[in-house]
């Protein structure tokens, strides 16, 4: 009785070490290429204009001190003149944002008064705070 296994032909082996390098470079290429393209962008050919205006975004700083002194871009103004001053800035820029700096001891009614003025003039308003 012959219990030894017989070898049938040569053994078949596949060396995949070179394939690992190729797959790594392909993965790296597609990762870099995917960060450069933005799938949410719609490409349009827009018409040209000789008298085109660019939309300007402007930020105005309005400050209120603890003794109720109002400043617009570091220029002191009265609360009664504030709507006229802000309306003048509104004419200069189409998208206007007010950054409101208010002392923490100022009553909330004075802050709401400025918010009402901004709302009537259709101006965005952001209240400035100090991070913790």
Secondary structure, 3 states (H helix, E strand, C coil): CCCCCCCCCCCCCCCCHHHHHHHHHHHHHHHHHHHHCCCCCCCCCCCCCCCCCCCCEEEEEEEECCCCCEEECCEEECCCCHHHHHHHHHHHCCEEEEEEEECCCCCHHHHHHHHHHHHHCCCEEEECCCCC
